Amino acid sequence: MKTRTLLPLTLRTLLFLAACNKGDPLPGGYAIFIPAGDDSMMLVDGKRMGVAGAALTQIGNSGALIFGEVQATPRRSAADSETPGFFILDSATGTIEKGLSREDWLKKLQKAGLQGEPVLVYPGRKAPRYD
């Protein structure tokens, strides 16, 4: 009987903790900006200036590097922060490479010391986030 009660309680607790999870933090003061009433997301610096977006679809980080993919957005003007393709940002220096093909992106990440396929997640799973 104890097991029947404990299992649902444990599952509810895990679901609650997952829902409250603010996400994995990004290094160097970078954050995810989610415009109100919009489904797009953007990577911003400590001054909340756009670095990569507004259609940030995947993001990951390792050490000081932040990397991911930005898709083209036909409904927006082509601002510099919206360069489609893959990107690599060194959060320690602020240096960013944008518009990379998947092949170039993987080669540059490997050269930077990342082995294998980098782990990318939905940007909303990273912290901090600003709405």
N, CA and C atoms as an extended XYZ file, in Angstrom:
393
Properties=species:S:1:pos:R:3:atomname:S:1:resname:S:1:resid:I:1 pbc="F F F"
N         0.816       -1.193        0.000 N   MET     1
C         0.000        0.000        0.000 CA  MET     1
C         0.865        1.263        0.000 C   MET     1
N         1.974        1.212        0.744 N   LYS     2
C         2.869        2.363        0.799 CA  LYS     2
C         3.450        2.690       -0.571 C   LYS     2
N         3.769        1.668       -1.338 N   THR     3
C         4.350        1.862       -2.664 CA  THR     3
C         3.349        2.537       -3.592 C   THR     3
N         2.092        2.179       -3.508 N   ARG     4
C         1.061        2.780       -4.353 CA  ARG     4
C         0.890        4.274       -4.057 C   ARG     4
N         1.071        4.675       -2.842 N   THR     5
C         0.946        6.079       -2.463 CA  THR     5
C         2.226        6.845       -2.795 C   THR     5
N         3.350        6.222       -2.568 N   LEU     6
C         4.634        6.883       -2.762 CA  LEU     6
C         4.934        7.159       -4.232 C   LEU     6
N         4.592        6.240       -5.103 N   LEU     7
C         4.875        6.405       -6.526 CA  LEU     7
C         4.155        7.614       -7.128 C   LEU     7
N         2.840        7.766       -6.961 N   PRO     8
C         2.182        8.963       -7.516 CA  PRO     8
C         2.713       10.265       -6.901 C   PRO     8
N         3.024       10.247       -5.626 N   LEU     9
C         3.561       11.440       -4.967 CA  LEU     9
C         4.929       11.801       -5.549 C   LEU     9
N         5.752       10.802       -5.780 N   THR    10
C         7.070       11.019       -6.366 CA  THR    10
C         6.945       11.575       -7.786 C   THR    10
N         6.049       11.005       -8.576 N   LEU    11
C         5.842       11.481       -9.943 CA  LEU    11
C         5.342       12.925       -9.966 C   LEU    11
N         4.409       13.260       -9.097 N   ARG    12
C         3.909       14.644       -9.028 CA  ARG    12
C         5.018       15.609       -8.623 C   ARG    12
N         5.849       15.205       -7.696 N   THR    13
C         6.961       16.049       -7.254 CA  THR    13
C         7.942       16.286       -8.393 C   THR    13
N         8.278       15.234       -9.131 N   LEU    14
C         9.195       15.375      -10.265 CA  LEU    14
C         8.611       16.274      -11.347 C   LEU    14
N         7.328       16.138      -11.633 N   LEU    15
C         6.679       17.000      -12.619 CA  LEU    15
C         6.681       18.460      -12.160 C   LEU    15
N         6.428       18.677      -10.879 N   PHE    16
C         6.449       20.035      -10.328 CA  PHE    16
C         7.841       20.644      -10.445 C   PHE    16
N         8.860       19.884      -10.093 N   LEU    17
C        10.229       20.390      -10.170 CA  LEU    17
C        10.634       20.682      -11.616 C   LEU    17
N        10.207       19.841      -12.538 N   ALA    18
C        10.516       20.074      -13.954 CA  ALA    18
C         9.829       21.338      -14.457 C   ALA    18
N         8.607       21.576      -14.027 N   ALA    19
C         7.875       22.769      -14.447 CA  ALA    19
C         8.491       24.039      -13.871 C   ALA    19
N         9.078       23.959      -12.699 N   CYS    20
C         9.684       25.121      -12.049 CA  CYS    20
C        11.129       25.345      -12.475 C   CYS    20
N        11.707       24.410      -13.209 N   ASN    21
C        13.100       24.522      -13.618 CA  ASN    21
C        13.294       25.747      -14.504 C   ASN    21
N        14.180       26.643      -14.109 N   LYS    22
C        14.470       27.850      -14.876 CA  LYS    22
C        15.353       27.547      -16.077 C   LYS    22
N        15.901       26.360      -16.168 N   GLY    23
C        16.745       25.992      -17.284 CA  GLY    23
C        18.211       26.106      -16.953 C   GLY    23
N        19.012       25.556      -17.837 N   ASP    24
C        20.460       25.616      -17.671 CA  ASP    24
C        20.943       27.027      -17.955 C   ASP    24
N        21.853       27.543      -17.152 N   PRO    25
C        22.313       28.919      -17.364 CA  PRO    25
C        23.287       29.052      -18.528 C   PRO    25
N        23.217       30.194      -19.182 N   LEU    26
C        24.165       30.549      -20.225 CA  LEU    26
C        25.321       31.314      -19.578 C   LEU    26
N        26.528       31.166      -20.095 N   PRO    27
C        27.679       31.864      -19.500 CA  PRO    27
C        27.765       33.331      -19.909 C   PRO    27
N        28.562       34.085      -19.182 N   GLY    28
C        28.952       35.436      -19.568 CA  GLY    28
C        27.874       36.496      -19.569 C   GLY    28
N        26.793       36.298      -18.817 N   GLY    29
C        25.743       37.311      -18.774 CA  GLY    29
C        24.780       37.283      -19.946 C   GLY    29
N        24.849       36.266      -20.775 N   TYR    30
C        23.933       36.143      -21.912 CA  TYR    30
C        22.626       35.517      -21.451 C   TYR    30
N        21.540       35.845      -22.150 N   ALA    31
C        20.217       35.371      -21.759 CA  ALA    31
C        19.346       35.194      -22.993 C   ALA    31
N        18.194       34.592      -22.782 N   ILE    32
C        17.198       34.405      -23.830 CA  ILE    32
C        16.110       35.459      -23.640 C   ILE    32
N        15.792       36.184      -24.714 N   PHE    33
C        14.721       37.170      -24.675 CA  PHE    33
C        13.542       36.621      -25.458 C   PHE    33
N        12.366       36.624      -24.837 N   ILE    34
C        11.146       36.147      -25.467 CA  ILE    34
C        10.193       37.341      -25.556 C   ILE    34
N        10.039       37.943      -26.738 N   PRO    35
C         9.143       39.095      -26.867 CA  PRO    35
C         7.709       38.720      -26.480 C   PRO    35
N         7.037       39.613      -25.798 N   ALA    36
C         5.659       39.360      -25.362 CA  ALA    36
C         4.759       39.115      -26.568 C   ALA    36
N         3.939       38.082      -26.471 N   GLY    37
C         2.992       37.771      -27.526 CA  GLY    37
C         3.617       37.264      -28.800 C   GLY    37
N         4.857       36.817      -28.734 N   ASP    38
C         5.547       36.349      -29.930 CA  ASP    38
C         6.149       34.989      -29.631 C   ASP    38
N         6.270       34.151      -30.653 N   ASP    39
C         6.848       32.827      -30.445 CA  ASP    39
C         8.335       32.806      -30.775 C   ASP    39
N         8.900       33.948      -31.118 N   SER    40
C        10.320       33.996      -31.454 CA  SER    40
C        11.157       34.219      -30.207 C   SER    40
N        12.406       33.858      -30.295 N   MET    41
C        13.337       34.021      -29.184 CA  MET    41
C        14.646       34.565      -29.720 C   MET    41
N        15.357       35.286      -28.863 N   MET    42
C        16.602       35.923      -29.266 CA  MET    42
C        17.627       35.779      -28.154 C   MET    42
N        18.880       35.586      -28.525 N   LEU    43
C        19.983       35.586      -27.573 CA  LEU    43
C        20.415       37.030      -27.385 C   LEU    43
N        20.468       37.487      -26.129 N   VAL    44
C        20.852       38.865      -25.837 CA  VAL    44
C        22.047       38.889      -24.891 C   VAL    44
N        22.785       40.014      -24.937 N   ASP    45
C        23.920       40.181      -24.041 CA  ASP    45
C        23.457       40.824      -22.727 C   ASP    45
N        24.394       41.191      -21.856 N   GLY    46
C        24.061       41.768      -20.560 CA  GLY    46
C        23.293       43.071      -20.638 C   GLY    46
N        23.380       43.774      -21.777 N   LYS    47
C        22.646       45.032      -21.978 CA  LYS    47
C        21.323       44.796      -22.689 C   LYS    47
N        20.978       43.531      -22.854 N   ARG    48
C        19.767       43.099      -23.545 CA  ARG    48
C        19.739       43.537      -25.008 C   ARG    48
N        20.915       43.591      -25.587 N   MET    49
C        21.037       43.880      -27.015 CA  MET    49
C        21.058       42.553      -27.768 C   MET    49
N        20.344       42.483      -28.893 N   GLY    50
C        20.271       41.250      -29.666 CA  GLY    50
C        21.619       40.821      -30.214 C   GLY    50
N        21.929       39.570      -29.998 N   VAL    51
C        23.177       38.986      -30.496 CA  VAL    51
C        22.862       37.973      -31.590 C   VAL    51
N        21.885       37.133      -31.354 N   ALA    52
C        21.455       36.130      -32.335 CA  ALA    52
C        19.958       35.919      -32.167 C   ALA    52
N        19.212       36.022      -33.215 N   GLY    53
C        17.763       35.866      -33.151 CA  GLY    53
C        17.189       36.436      -34.412 C   GLY    53
N        15.966       36.728      -34.531 N   ALA    54
C        14.866       36.594      -33.616 CA  ALA    54
C        14.169       35.249      -33.762 C   ALA    54
N        14.682       34.419      -34.607 N   ALA    55
C        14.122       33.077      -34.745 CA  ALA    55
C        15.153       32.055      -34.284 C   ALA    55
N        15.582       32.213      -33.044 N   LEU    56
C        16.518       31.275      -32.436 CA  LEU    56
C        15.775       29.967      -32.209 C   LEU    56
N        16.230       28.903      -32.855 N   THR    57
C        15.490       27.636      -32.779 CA  THR    57
C        16.146       26.607      -31.881 C   THR    57
N        17.484       26.628      -31.801 N   GLN    58
C        18.214       25.670      -30.979 CA  GLN    58
C        19.411       26.386      -30.373 C   GLN    58
N        19.768       25.973      -29.154 N   ILE    59
C        20.916       26.592      -28.510 CA  ILE    59
C        21.584       25.591      -27.580 C   ILE    59
N        22.874       25.761      -27.400 N   GLY    60
C        23.636       24.931      -26.476 CA  GLY    60
C        24.832       25.727      -25.990 C   GLY    60
N        25.489       25.220      -24.998 N   ASN    61
C        26.702       25.879      -24.525 CA  ASN    61
C        27.631       24.863      -23.878 C   ASN    61
N        28.911       25.207      -23.910 N   SER    62
C        29.954       24.393      -23.296 CA  SER    62
C        31.085       25.335      -22.915 C   SER    62
N        31.408       25.396      -21.641 N   GLY    63
C        32.420       26.336      -21.188 CA  GLY    63
C        31.985       27.746      -21.522 C   GLY    63
N        32.847       28.512      -22.169 N   ALA    64
C        32.532       29.895      -22.541 CA  ALA    64
C        31.794       29.996      -23.875 C   ALA    64
N        31.668       28.883      -24.593 N   LEU    65
C        31.026       28.913      -25.911 CA  LEU    65
C        29.511       28.756      -25.815 C   LEU    65
N        28.818       29.570      -26.599 N   ILE    66
C        27.378       29.434      -26.802 CA  ILE    66
C        27.203       29.218      -28.299 C   ILE    66
N        26.394       28.242      -28.672 N   PHE    67
C        26.236       27.907      -30.083 CA  PHE    67
C        24.806       27.501      -30.354 C   PHE    67
N        24.402       27.626      -31.612 N   GLY    68
C        23.036       27.248      -31.943 CA  GLY    68
C        22.692       27.564      -33.378 C   GLY    68
N        21.374       27.649      -33.614 N   GLU    69
C        20.873       27.877      -34.969 CA  GLU    69
C        19.794       28.960      -34.952 C   GLU    69
N        19.876       29.829      -35.948 N   VAL    70
C        18.878       30.866      -36.170 CA  VAL    70
C        18.276       30.612      -37.545 C   VAL    70
N        16.948       30.599      -37.618 N   GLN    71
C        16.285       30.409      -38.910 CA  GLN    71
C        15.905       31.760      -39.496 C   GLN    71
N        15.715       31.784      -40.797 N   ALA    72
C        15.276       32.994      -41.485 CA  ALA    72
C        13.851       33.324      -41.062 C   ALA    72
N        13.556       34.608      -40.961 N   THR    73
C        12.212       35.045      -40.607 CA  THR    73
C        11.683       35.969      -41.700 C   THR    73
N        10.798       35.490      -42.548 N   PRO    74
C        10.303       36.301      -43.664 CA  PRO    74
C         9.494       37.511      -43.220 C   PRO    74
N         8.910       37.487      -42.033 N   ARG    75
C         8.060       38.594      -41.596 CA  ARG    75
C         8.843       39.738      -40.940 C   ARG    75
N        10.160       39.591      -40.806 N   ARG    76
C        10.972       40.626      -40.172 CA  ARG    76
C        12.020       41.147      -41.150 C   ARG    76
N        12.511       42.345      -40.870 N   SER    77
C        13.597       42.878      -41.688 CA  SER    77
C        14.878       42.112      -41.362 C   SER    77
N        15.818       42.124      -42.254 N   ALA    78
C        17.054       41.361      -42.073 CA  ALA    78
C        18.053       42.148      -41.229 C   ALA    78
N        17.795       42.230      -39.942 N   ALA    79
C        18.731       42.883      -39.025 CA  ALA    79
C        19.941       41.978      -38.833 C   ALA    79
N        21.066       42.569      -38.442 N   ASP    80
C        22.304       41.808      -38.281 CA  ASP    80
C        22.150       40.661      -37.291 C   ASP    80
N        21.403       40.859      -36.193 N   SER    81
C        21.257       39.801      -35.197 CA  SER    81
C        20.431       38.636      -35.716 C   SER    81
N        19.787       38.808      -36.870 N   GLU    82
C        18.921       37.764      -37.404 CA  GLU    82
C        19.559       36.957      -38.528 C   GLU    82
N        20.872       37.028      -38.689 N   THR    83
C        21.544       36.281      -39.745 CA  THR    83
C        21.211       34.799      -39.606 C   THR    83
N        20.540       34.212      -40.604 N   PRO    84
C        20.180       32.796      -40.496 CA  PRO    84
C        21.396       31.891      -40.631 C   PRO    84
N        21.273       30.714      -40.056 N   GLY    85
C        22.337       29.720      -40.087 CA  GLY    85
C        22.800       29.401      -38.683 C   GLY    85
N        23.899       28.715      -38.591 N   PHE    86
C        24.446       28.334      -37.296 CA  PHE    86
C        25.394       29.424      -36.802 C   PHE    86
N        25.544       29.527      -35.490 N   PHE    87
C        26.436       30.527      -34.918 CA  PHE    87
C        27.260       29.936      -33.785 C   PHE    87
N        28.383       30.585      -33.505 N   ILE    88
C        29.243       30.256      -32.360 CA  ILE    88
C        29.626       31.580      -31.712 C   ILE    88
N        29.360       31.703      -30.421 N   LEU    89
C        29.673       32.905      -29.670 CA  LEU    89
C        30.640       32.555      -28.554 C   LEU    89
N        31.746       33.266      -28.471 N   ASP    90
C        32.662       33.135      -27.340 CA  ASP    90
C        32.210       34.156      -26.314 C   ASP    90
N        31.566       33.701      -25.256 N   SER    91
C        30.990       34.617      -24.275 CA  SER    91
C        32.052       35.377      -23.484 C   SER    91
N        33.277       34.894      -23.476 N   ALA    92
C        34.347       35.583      -22.756 CA  ALA    92
C        34.823       36.822      -23.526 C   ALA    92
N        34.796       36.759      -24.857 N   THR    93
C        35.286       37.875      -25.674 CA  THR    93
C        34.174       38.615      -26.413 C   THR    93
N        33.009       37.979      -26.542 N   GLY    94
C        31.910       38.571      -27.303 CA  GLY    94
C        32.026       38.343      -28.795 C   GLY    94
N        33.048       37.620      -29.224 N   THR    95
C        33.245       37.321      -30.641 CA  THR    95
C        32.203       36.307      -31.101 C   THR    95
N        31.540       36.617      -32.206 N   ILE    96
C        30.510       35.719      -32.723 CA  ILE    96
C        30.718       35.487      -34.216 C   ILE    96
N        30.506       34.254      -34.627 N   GLU    97
C        30.496       33.885      -36.046 CA  GLU    97
C        29.073       33.474      -36.363 C   GLU    97
N        28.493       34.087      -37.396 N   LYS    98
C        27.101       33.830      -37.763 CA  LYS    98
C        26.996       33.329      -39.187 C   LYS    98
N        25.835       32.770      -39.497 N   GLY    99
C        25.549       32.354      -40.864 CA  GLY    99
C        26.355       31.166      -41.329 C   GLY    99
N        26.830       30.353      -40.384 N   LEU   100
C        27.645       29.186      -40.739 CA  LEU   100
C        26.776       28.049      -41.261 C   LEU   100
N        27.312       27.310      -42.207 N   SER   101
C        26.645       26.073      -42.633 CA  SER   101
C        26.832       25.056      -41.509 C   SER   101
N        26.021       24.040      -41.512 N   ARG   102
C        26.127       23.008      -40.474 CA  ARG   102
C        27.518       22.376      -40.472 C   ARG   102
N        28.074       22.115      -41.651 N   GLU   103
C        29.382       21.472      -41.760 CA  GLU   103
C        30.488       22.362      -41.183 C   GLU   103
N        30.492       23.650      -41.565 N   ASP   104
C        31.495       24.581      -41.043 CA  ASP   104
C        31.359       24.743      -39.537 C   ASP   104
N        30.130       24.830      -39.083 N   TRP   105
C        29.829       24.978      -37.658 CA  TRP   105
C        30.396       23.805      -36.861 C   TRP   105
N        30.141       22.584      -37.335 N   LEU   106
C        30.644       21.390      -36.641 CA  LEU   106
C        32.171       21.355      -36.636 C   LEU   106
N        32.797       21.733      -37.757 N   LYS   107
C        34.260       21.760      -37.830 CA  LYS   107
C        34.838       22.769      -36.843 C   LYS   107
N        34.253       23.953      -36.774 N   LYS   108
C        34.743       24.995      -35.868 CA  LYS   108
C        34.546       24.595      -34.398 C   LYS   108
N        33.430       23.943      -34.092 N   LEU   109
C        33.213       23.475      -32.716 CA  LEU   109
C        34.223       22.392      -32.346 C   LEU   109
N        34.509       21.502      -33.294 N   GLN   110
C        35.498       20.456      -33.056 CA  GLN   110
C        36.880       21.080      -32.835 C   GLN   110
N        37.212       22.081      -33.647 N   LYS   111
C        38.493       22.773      -33.509 CA  LYS   111
C        38.592       23.478      -32.147 C   LYS   111
N        37.441       23.916      -31.623 N   ALA   112
C        37.398       24.586      -30.319 CA  ALA   112
C        37.440       23.590      -29.154 C   ALA   112
N        37.431       22.292      -29.474 N   GLY   113
C        37.560       21.279      -28.429 CA  GLY   113
C        36.325       20.470      -28.120 C   GLY   113
N        35.205       20.728      -28.783 N   LEU   114
C        33.993       19.946      -28.563 CA  LEU   114
C        34.047       18.702      -29.431 C   LEU   114
N        33.883       17.572      -28.831 N   GLN   115
C        33.920       16.313      -29.567 CA  GLN   115
C        32.502       15.807      -29.808 C   GLN   115
N        32.270       15.301      -31.004 N   GLY   116
C        30.972       14.734      -31.335 CA  GLY   116
C        29.927       15.797      -31.608 C   GLY   116
N        28.705       15.355      -31.700 N   GLU   117
C        27.568       16.239      -31.986 CA  GLU   117
C        27.230       17.060      -30.742 C   GLU   117
N        27.187       18.405      -30.860 N   PRO   118
C        26.858       19.229      -29.694 CA  PRO   118
C        25.396       19.053      -29.296 C   PRO   118
N        25.135       19.160      -28.014 N   VAL   119
C        23.771       19.046      -27.503 CA  VAL   119
C        23.088       20.401      -27.646 C   VAL   119
N        21.975       20.415      -28.370 N   LEU   120
C        21.181       21.623      -28.556 CA  LEU   120
C        19.798       21.413      -27.963 C   LEU   120
N        19.243       22.473      -27.392 N   VAL   121
C        17.917       22.401      -26.789 CA  VAL   121
C        17.073       23.573      -27.262 C   VAL   121
N        15.800       23.503      -26.984 N   TYR   122
C        14.879       24.601      -27.230 CA  TYR   122
C        15.333       25.788      -26.381 C   TYR   122
N        15.433       26.998      -26.947 N   PRO   123
C        15.962       28.138      -26.205 CA  PRO   123
C        15.254       28.436      -24.889 C   PRO   123
N        13.978       28.124      -24.788 N   GLY   124
C        13.234       28.351      -23.552 CA  GLY   124
C        13.721       27.519      -22.385 C   GLY   124
N        14.599       26.558      -22.645 N   ARG   125
C        15.144       25.719      -21.585 CA  ARG   125
C        16.437       26.284      -21.007 C   ARG   125
N        16.852       27.450      -21.485 N   LYS   126
C        18.057       28.095      -20.978 CA  LYS   126
C        17.667       29.257      -20.070 C   LYS   126
N        18.533       29.591      -19.171 N   ALA   127
C        18.289       30.694      -18.241 CA  ALA   127
C        19.478       31.643      -18.300 C   ALA   127
N        19.313       32.869      -17.906 N   PRO   128
C        18.043       33.505      -17.561 CA  PRO   128
C        17.237       33.809      -18.800 C   PRO   128
N        15.933       34.086      -18.583 N   ARG   129
C        15.032       34.443      -19.658 CA  ARG   129
C        14.359       35.755      -19.308 C   ARG   129
N        14.149       36.572      -20.313 N   TYR   130
C        13.426       37.831      -20.153 CA  TYR   130
C        12.207       37.814      -21.052 C   TYR   130
N        11.104       38.247      -20.535 N   ASP   131
C         9.873       38.348      -21.345 CA  ASP   131
C         9.591       39.790      -21.681 C   ASP   131
